[in-house]
Amino acid sequence: MLTIAVCDDESSQRDLICQMLRSDLERRPSLAAKIRTFSSGQELLSAVKETGEFDLYLLDIIMPELSGIALGVQLREMDCTGAIVYLTSSPEYAVDSYQTRAAYYLLKPVGAEQFGRAMDCALAVLRQQKAACIVVKAKSGLRRVPLDRILYVELSGRALRYELSGGECVESVTLRTSFQEAVVPLLADSRFFLCGSSFAVNLHYVSAVEKNHLLLDGGVRVPLSRGRTAAARRQWSAYWLGPPVEDPGV
């Protein structure tokens, strides 16, 4: 069951979004969904705290008290990993939406075809999140860990320590190989970056690349080895914005 939150301070817009949403879901008969509507960001945050996160958030940006961007930031700080789709009448917030790792940005009025593309993108993000995982040989036995929950992994003694969203930690058994070799399965995914000889970070949770550290959501800083800052900045930028476009005139 897909859980969807629709948040817009205007009732007519909420009704319109729900109408488009139901029409889109009709062409996906295998997808069962539950929709909840909210008239403010605070109302949505209270629901998340009370009943848990949603799989998909359809958010207006220009709302009183708490904007859609600020709402998205708070959701991420609460470790909500659901896909975010913004619907707004102004294009000026498109860049700001990157800090919330939004799946799509729609300009009102939204047509059915545009809405369908946004839904396709958001659902693809959710499928990728649910499918991608690694199996960790922990001290308590084998543990299946979704990649989207891993904030970073560090070498702790002779074991791997996986820091997960929600404050959970998983520690592996003693390594029989080097750290770099042990994290190869992680580095095969473009979300992960090797910081040096003892840290690998999920770029999905990085909010800034500093001179000698990566700043993660929530304020945690992970050290970068000497000479890794430029590479970290390139890979982080490519992850969020795509690879740089070459000038055909060069």
C-alpha distance (Angstrom), angle and dihedral (degrees) to the residues before:
residue distance angle dihedral
M1 . . .
L2 3.81 . .
T3 3.80 112.8 .
I4 3.80 115.8 -149.7
A5 3.81 129.9 -171.3
V6 3.81 120.1 -159.0
C7 3.81 114.5 -165.9
D8 3.83 123.6 -176.8
D9 3.78 128.7 136.0
E10 3.83 92.0 -139.3
S11 3.81 114.6 77.4
S12 3.83 92.7 -152.3
Q13 3.81 90.1 55.8
R14 3.81 92.4 47.2
D15 3.80 89.5 52.5
L16 3.79 91.5 48.3
I17 3.80 93.4 49.1
C18 3.81 91.3 48.5
Q19 3.79 90.0 49.2
M20 3.82 91.9 52.9
L21 3.78 89.9 43.9
R22 3.80 94.0 53.2
S23 3.80 91.2 46.3
D24 3.79 90.3 51.6
L25 3.80 92.6 47.6
E26 3.80 90.1 53.5
R27 3.80 88.5 68.5
R28 3.80 89.1 53.2
P29 3.84 101.2 60.0
S30 3.80 93.0 166.7
L31 3.81 91.5 58.1
A32 3.81 116.0 84.7
A33 3.79 114.5 -164.3
K34 3.79 140.8 -178.4
I35 3.81 117.3 -151.8
R36 3.81 126.5 -157.6
T37 3.79 124.4 -177.3
F38 3.80 128.6 -148.4
S39 3.79 131.3 -170.7
S40 3.81 95.9 -155.8
G41 3.77 141.6 24.3
Q42 3.79 92.2 -117.3
E43 3.79 90.4 55.2
L44 3.80 90.3 52.8
L45 3.81 93.1 46.8
S46 3.81 90.4 51.5
A47 3.81 90.3 52.3
V48 3.81 91.7 50.3
K49 3.81 91.2 50.4
E50 3.79 91.0 48.6
T51 3.81 103.8 40.9
G52 3.81 105.9 12.7
E53 3.78 136.5 -102.6
F54 3.81 128.1 -43.4
D55 3.80 126.7 -124.9
L56 3.81 93.9 -131.2
Y57 3.81 132.9 24.3
L58 3.82 122.0 -162.3
L59 3.80 103.8 -167.8
D60 3.77 136.2 -178.1
I61 3.81 111.9 -141.2
I62 3.80 104.4 -152.8
M63 3.80 103.9 64.3
P64 3.82 130.3 138.2
E65 3.83 120.6 -102.3
L66 3.81 95.5 2.4
S67 3.80 120.3 34.2
G68 3.77 122.5 -148.0
I69 3.80 90.6 -108.6
A70 3.82 92.6 52.0
L71 3.80 88.6 45.5
G72 3.79 91.4 52.5
V73 3.80 91.3 49.3
Q74 3.81 91.2 52.3
L75 3.80 91.2 48.4
R76 3.81 90.1 53.8
E77 3.80 91.0 47.2
M78 3.82 86.6 55.2
D79 3.84 87.3 55.8
C80 3.81 92.8 -110.1
T81 3.81 106.4 159.7
G82 3.81 98.6 -177.2
A83 3.81 119.7 128.5
I84 3.81 115.2 -93.5
V85 3.81 122.8 -149.2
Y86 3.81 117.5 -174.5
L87 3.79 123.5 -150.4
T88 3.80 115.8 -170.4
S89 3.78 143.6 148.9
S90 3.82 93.2 -130.3
P91 3.83 129.5 66.6
E92 3.83 93.4 -158.4
Y93 3.81 94.7 90.2
A94 3.81 96.8 56.6
V95 3.81 94.0 101.8
D96 3.81 91.7 45.2
S97 3.80 89.5 56.0
Y98 3.83 89.9 68.0
Q99 3.80 90.8 72.6
T100 3.82 88.9 63.3
R101 3.83 92.8 47.1
A102 3.81 90.3 -121.5
A103 3.80 116.9 -167.4
Y104 3.82 94.7 -147.7
Y105 3.81 143.4 1.2
L106 3.82 119.2 -147.7
L107 3.79 127.9 -170.5
K108 3.80 117.9 -142.6
P109 2.96 131.9 -89.9
V110 3.79 87.6 55.1
G111 3.80 121.1 -160.8
A112 3.80 124.2 -146.2
E113 3.81 92.4 -110.9
Q114 3.80 92.8 51.5
F115 3.79 91.0 46.7
G116 3.79 90.8 50.4
R117 3.81 91.7 53.3
A118 3.79 90.5 50.4
M119 3.81 90.8 50.6
D120 3.81 91.5 48.1
C121 3.80 89.7 52.9
A122 3.81 94.8 45.7
L123 3.80 93.1 47.8
A124 3.80 90.7 48.4
V125 3.81 89.0 54.0
L126 3.81 90.3 51.1
R127 3.81 92.8 48.2
Q128 3.79 90.7 50.6
Q129 3.79 91.5 49.9
K130 3.79 93.2 50.9
A131 3.81 96.2 43.3
A132 3.80 100.5 46.8
C133 3.80 115.6 82.9
I134 3.80 143.8 130.5
V135 3.77 130.2 -138.7
V136 3.81 113.5 -125.0
K137 3.79 120.8 -158.7
A138 3.81 95.5 -137.6
K139 3.79 127.5 -179.0
S140 3.82 89.3 -105.4
G141 3.80 92.8 50.4
L142 3.80 137.3 -84.8
R143 3.81 113.8 -19.4
R144 3.83 125.9 -167.1
V145 3.83 107.9 -144.1
P146 3.85 122.7 -172.2
L147 3.80 110.9 -130.6
D148 3.80 92.0 -135.2
R149 3.83 89.8 63.4
I150 3.81 95.2 54.6
L151 3.81 112.7 98.7
Y152 3.79 94.2 178.1
V153 3.77 142.1 -35.6
E154 3.79 124.2 -134.3
L155 3.76 137.3 -174.5
S156 3.80 107.6 -108.1
G157 3.78 112.3 -177.3
R158 3.80 101.9 -49.2
A159 3.81 95.7 -29.8
L160 3.80 138.3 79.3
R161 3.78 116.3 -111.1
Y162 3.82 114.3 -158.1
E163 3.80 114.9 -159.9
L164 3.80 109.3 -155.9
S165 3.78 134.4 -166.5
G166 3.79 112.4 -90.8
G167 3.80 92.3 41.8
E168 3.80 96.3 -78.9
C169 3.80 122.1 141.0
V170 3.82 130.0 -160.7
E171 3.81 120.6 -164.9
S172 3.78 123.2 -161.8
V173 3.76 128.8 -140.8
T174 3.81 118.3 -93.8
L175 3.81 112.2 -58.5
R176 3.78 120.8 -116.7
T177 3.80 92.6 -169.1
S178 3.80 139.8 41.0
F179 3.80 122.9 -70.5
Q180 3.81 91.5 -114.1
E181 3.80 92.0 54.5
A182 3.80 92.5 44.4
V183 3.83 93.6 56.5
V184 3.82 96.3 46.9
P185 3.86 91.3 106.9
L186 3.81 89.0 56.1
L187 3.80 94.9 46.1
A188 3.81 90.0 54.2
D189 3.82 84.7 73.7
S190 3.83 114.2 75.1
R191 3.80 90.5 -135.5
F192 3.80 92.4 72.1
F193 3.78 128.4 77.1
L194 3.80 128.8 -170.2
C195 3.82 106.4 -128.9
G196 3.78 95.4 -174.3
S197 3.77 140.2 -65.2
S198 3.82 96.6 -32.0
F199 3.84 111.0 23.7
A200 3.82 137.6 62.0
V201 3.81 119.3 178.3
N202 3.79 136.1 -158.1
L203 3.83 103.5 -124.8
H204 3.79 88.9 -154.4
Y205 3.81 87.6 76.8
V206 3.81 97.8 41.8
S207 3.80 113.4 109.4
A208 3.83 98.2 178.0
V209 3.81 141.5 6.5
E210 3.79 109.6 -134.2
K211 3.80 129.2 -173.1
N212 3.80 96.9 -90.2
H213 3.81 102.8 3.5
L214 3.77 145.6 48.4
L215 3.81 112.3 -127.7
L216 3.80 112.0 -142.3
D217 3.79 128.9 -159.1
G218 3.78 106.8 -82.8
G219 3.81 94.2 34.6
V220 3.83 102.4 -80.9
R221 3.82 113.2 145.6
V222 3.79 120.9 -151.2
P223 3.82 116.5 -162.5
L224 3.81 121.9 -116.9
S225 3.78 119.7 -146.9
R226 3.80 117.1 -121.1
G227 3.79 111.1 -75.7
R228 3.82 95.6 17.4
T229 3.82 98.7 96.8
A230 3.82 97.3 85.4
A231 3.80 92.4 46.9
A232 3.81 90.5 48.0
R233 3.80 91.1 51.2
R234 3.83 92.0 49.4
Q235 3.80 94.9 48.3
W236 3.82 93.4 43.8
S237 3.81 90.6 50.6
A238 3.80 92.0 46.5
Y239 3.79 91.2 49.3
W240 3.83 93.4 55.8
L241 3.80 103.0 28.4
G242 3.79 103.4 24.6
P243 3.81 126.3 -116.8
P244 3.81 117.0 -41.2
V245 3.81 114.8 -88.3
E246 3.79 112.5 -117.6
D247 3.79 118.2 -128.6
P248 3.83 106.1 -119.7
G249 3.79 88.9 -151.3
V250 3.80 93.3 61.8
